[in-house]
């Protein structure tokens, strides 16, 4: 009588699955290296913002507090519109600048700075609220991080698109390179940025909805 020694085959099958998973992740990272780069820049900016707030003096913290402090939605419809505008203004402004830089042959460096800069804003705001204790952690988790992440997604994608278009324009000025042929890319560039702006506007709507839901409890 012979027995099938299936237990000897399991390590090989597990290692094969692990190898395939690692290969698929490597392929994904290679294909989306720009997205990974800009995401890491955003996270690095968040850490820098936390550190800058932590090492700043009490006077600077009070000044930053007036800028970073969230307020509950008040004033009826006009108050909602005002809060919505202020919530998504910075993200839409940065996306507009990314759009203009994408139309420049030398606009690529700015696309690298935007995720870092926006991450610093998130880091400082988190540090300001988390310094106040448990309530600050809850406020940060419910009222800051959700809409910031959505806006950051739009900015990361916008940075990728801006640097792609900027590189296409820069190739036009190289020797022995034909001028033109970018109309299709330009139309795609405009459509994508329209989607990114809609995403930033959606982050503002989510921010207002969260403030209406949790603001009376957390923003007192």
Wavefront OBJ file of the C-alpha trace (Angstrom):
o trace
v 0.000 0.000 0.000
v 1.337 3.433 -0.940
v 0.382 6.753 0.496
v 0.282 10.105 -1.311
v 2.541 12.452 0.529
v 0.511 15.608 -0.065
v 2.091 17.387 2.886
v 5.352 17.550 0.976
v 3.666 19.393 -1.881
v 2.192 22.146 0.258
v 5.414 24.097 0.887
v 6.060 24.191 -2.831
v 2.527 25.378 -3.606
v 2.621 28.005 -0.858
v 5.978 29.282 -2.052
v 4.667 29.393 -5.602
v 1.642 31.443 -4.519
v 3.894 33.790 -2.547
v 6.201 34.160 -5.541
v 3.289 34.988 -7.854
v 1.897 37.504 -5.352
v 5.287 39.187 -5.019
v 5.669 39.251 -8.805
v 2.224 40.798 -9.261
v 2.974 43.482 -6.658
v 6.319 44.211 -8.294
v 4.606 44.562 -11.650
v 1.921 46.824 -10.165
v 4.513 49.073 -8.508
v 6.549 49.245 -11.704
v 3.502 50.227 -13.769
v 2.319 52.790 -11.197
v 5.630 54.131 -9.954
v 4.539 57.746 -10.354
v 1.449 57.158 -8.218
v 3.576 55.443 -5.579
v 6.102 58.309 -5.673
v 3.483 61.045 -5.242
v 1.688 59.069 -2.530
v 4.968 58.739 -0.623
v 5.559 62.471 -1.063
v 2.124 63.173 0.403
v 2.833 60.904 3.385
v 6.264 62.498 3.827
v 4.618 65.919 3.831
v 2.204 64.737 6.532
v 5.106 63.634 8.720
v 6.923 66.924 8.110
v 3.793 68.837 9.090
v 3.487 66.860 12.323
v 7.143 67.482 13.182
v 6.991 71.197 12.347
v 3.960 71.693 14.576
v 5.562 69.666 17.376
v 8.778 71.719 17.405
v 7.120 75.118 16.922
v 6.785 77.510 19.826
v 3.600 78.329 21.694
v 3.189 81.653 19.877
v 3.424 79.981 16.478
v 1.000 77.281 17.596
v -1.561 79.917 18.598
v -1.172 81.635 15.231
v -1.532 78.336 13.396
v -4.542 77.497 15.537
v -6.466 80.444 14.104
v -5.796 79.088 10.602
v -6.266 75.374 11.242
v -9.288 75.550 13.534
v -12.447 73.982 12.122
v -15.784 75.646 12.714
v -19.275 74.226 12.819
v -21.577 75.044 9.905
v -23.775 77.989 10.818
v -25.748 80.656 9.019
v -28.154 78.551 6.978
v -27.674 78.126 3.237
v -25.198 81.006 2.930
v -23.102 79.511 5.708
v -23.066 76.115 3.985
v -21.998 77.659 0.669
v -19.268 79.700 2.390
v -17.943 76.647 4.256
v -18.052 74.545 1.083
v -16.041 77.139 -0.808
v -13.421 77.442 1.933
v -13.201 73.650 2.308
v -12.373 72.826 -1.299
v -10.748 76.131 -2.326
v -7.155 75.080 -1.627
v -7.481 71.750 -3.469
v -9.147 73.363 -6.506
v -6.540 76.151 -6.535
v -3.680 73.622 -6.494
v -5.380 71.597 -9.250
v -5.701 74.765 -11.354
v -1.997 75.459 -10.894
v -1.193 71.836 -11.800
v -3.307 72.228 -14.944
v -1.395 75.354 -15.981
v 1.960 73.758 -15.175
v 1.012 70.760 -17.292
v 0.756 73.132 -20.242
v 4.336 74.271 -19.673
v 7.471 72.444 -20.746
v 9.106 73.345 -17.423
v 6.143 72.784 -15.093
v 7.121 69.296 -13.925
v 9.005 70.404 -10.740
v 5.879 72.067 -9.351
v 3.933 68.809 -9.757
v 6.381 67.158 -7.364
v 5.936 69.862 -4.700
v 2.115 69.870 -4.551
v 1.534 66.501 -2.773
v 4.298 67.350 -0.294
v 2.779 70.775 0.415
v -0.757 69.430 0.822
v 0.493 66.645 3.097
v 2.123 69.265 5.330
v -1.255 70.947 5.724
v -2.838 67.670 6.786
v 0.005 66.913 9.199
v -0.232 70.299 10.910
v -4.018 70.106 11.211
v -3.842 66.608 12.681
v -1.155 67.676 15.150
v -3.192 70.702 16.232
v -6.244 68.620 17.106
v -4.492 65.520 18.414
v -2.589 67.706 20.889
v -5.887 68.329 22.716
v -6.340 64.660 23.693
v -8.919 61.986 22.911
v -11.521 64.426 21.610
v -8.926 65.793 19.224
v -8.169 62.295 17.902
v -11.876 61.698 17.280
v -12.244 65.086 15.606
v -9.250 64.391 13.383
v -10.563 60.945 12.427
v -14.088 62.121 11.584
v -13.761 65.692 10.364
v -10.265 66.024 8.896
v -8.846 62.813 7.461
v -11.817 61.651 5.278
v -12.143 64.737 3.073
v -8.379 65.368 3.096
v -7.734 61.890 1.697
v -10.260 62.422 -1.109
v -8.753 65.791 -2.023
v -5.246 64.317 -1.770
v -6.258 61.559 -4.199
v -7.344 64.211 -6.706
v -4.048 66.072 -6.226
v -1.901 62.949 -6.570
v -3.680 62.005 -9.793
v -3.498 65.622 -10.948
v 0.239 65.719 -10.285
v 0.723 62.554 -12.326
v -1.288 63.989 -15.219
v 0.448 67.359 -15.012
v 3.928 65.885 -15.171
v 2.886 63.581 -18.042
v 1.608 66.495 -20.122
v 4.576 68.684 -19.222
v 6.976 65.995 -20.417
v 5.030 65.684 -23.666
v 5.412 69.438 -24.231
v 9.111 69.345 -23.338
v 9.728 66.663 -25.969
v 8.357 69.056 -28.599
v 11.375 71.358 -28.182
v 13.945 68.590 -28.561
v 15.986 68.494 -31.781
v 14.661 66.284 -34.595
v 11.244 66.096 -32.911
v 8.131 66.999 -34.856
v 5.925 69.793 -33.542
v 2.264 69.042 -32.921
v 0.320 65.816 -32.549
v -0.810 66.571 -28.976
v -4.451 67.444 -29.619
v -5.751 64.061 -28.421
v -3.524 64.194 -25.329
v -4.675 67.736 -24.591
v -8.356 66.767 -24.750
v -7.702 63.809 -22.464
v -5.736 66.126 -20.157
v -8.684 68.544 -19.896
v -11.249 65.797 -19.270
v -9.160 64.230 -16.534
v -8.625 67.528 -14.755
v -12.346 68.193 -14.907
v -12.836 64.870 -13.106
v -10.155 65.781 -10.554
v -11.863 69.119 -9.823
v -15.181 67.316 -9.376
v -13.425 64.979 -6.940
v -12.040 67.950 -4.987
v -15.513 69.498 -4.931
v -16.897 66.185 -3.650
v -14.361 66.271 -0.823
v -15.767 69.658 0.178
v -19.321 68.283 0.161
v -18.247 65.373 2.350
v -16.519 67.803 4.698
v -19.713 69.849 5.069
v -21.827 66.725 5.605
v -19.468 65.472 8.324
v -19.462 68.872 10.027
v -23.245 68.945 10.007
v -23.392 65.459 11.491
v -20.618 65.643 14.086
v -19.847 69.348 14.369
v -22.402 70.077 17.129
v -20.709 67.425 19.273
v -17.033 67.933 18.447
v -16.665 71.593 17.461
v -17.658 73.357 20.662
l 1 2 3 4 5 6 7 8 9 10 11 12 13 14 15 16 17 18 19 20 21 22 23 24 25 26 27 28 29 30 31 32 33 34 35 36 37 38 39 40 41 42 43 44 45 46 47 48 49 50 51 52 53 54 55 56 57 58 59 60 61 62 63 64 65 66 67 68 69 70 71 72 73 74 75 76 77 78 79 80 81 82 83 84 85 86 87 88 89 90 91 92 93 94 95 96 97 98 99 100 101 102 103 104 105 106 107 108 109 110 111 112 113 114 115 116 117 118 119 120 121 122 123 124 125 126 127 128 129 130 131 132 133 134 135 136 137 138 139 140 141 142 143 144 145 146 147 148 149 150 151 152 153 154 155 156 157 158 159 160 161 162 163 164 165 166 167 168 169 170 171 172 173 174 175 176 177 178 179 180 181 182 183 184 185 186 187 188 189 190 191 192 193 194 195 196 197 198 199 200 201 202 203 204 205 206 207 208 209 210 211 212 213 214 215 216 217 218 219 220
